[in-house]
Amino acid sequence: MNSHRSLDRRDRLWQGLLVLSTVGFSWLAMQAVHEAGHVLHLLATGGSIERLTLHPLKLSHTLPATNPAPLATVIGGPLWGVMLPLVGWGVLSRLAPSRAYLAAFFAGFCLVANGAYLAGDALLQGGDGLEFVLLGTPPWLLVVVGILLVAAGLGVWNGLGCRFGFGPTAQSIVSADALTMAGLTATLVLVEVAFFG
């Protein structure tokens, strides 16, 4: 017996909105929490910010004006960039378990993105990887940590496809979830353009 459930046309439209808005939100919010980690560590160590770039059409970046503890500052990005989404997932799992898959996707996205960034930039050294290496971190360590983060993110994503309408156990798309993610994405775009554009 085939348990495959195919989505109807209406479900496909909601699926498209849910997938696109969840990925869009995850990309923008991942950059925001990554930069929040840099900013938090920079300010906590007595530094100051010259410029913070957060824009939907640009890669995020924190440019310190003063940076008394550069290693702490650079660690803050990937550290809080993965910890905050994981905590958010844990909180949502308790408060709204039926919607926790959205937070799980975001947490997995942040693990994969930060891990790939650390591993890739350990070799390319154009961003945080350059800072880490200049501050004495061996590139191989960044690659190992990056691979572990990516693997953890893929583990978090495992089994989520059905909630987005994919696979043999595809579930019906919850239109409210699609509308919520679209609203969150639009809000994040507006905030970034208004305050960081």
Secondary structure, 3 states (H helix, E strand, C coil): CCCCCCCCHHHHHHHHHHHHHHHHHHHHHHHHHHHHHHHHHHHHCCCEEEEEECCCCCCCEEEEEECCCHHHHHHHHHHHHHHHHHHHHHHHHHHCHHHHHHHHHHHHHHHHHHHHHHHHHHHHCCCHHHHHHHCCCCHHHHHHHHHHHHHHHHHHHCCCHHHHCCCCCCCCCCHHHHHHHHHHHHHHHHHHHHHHC
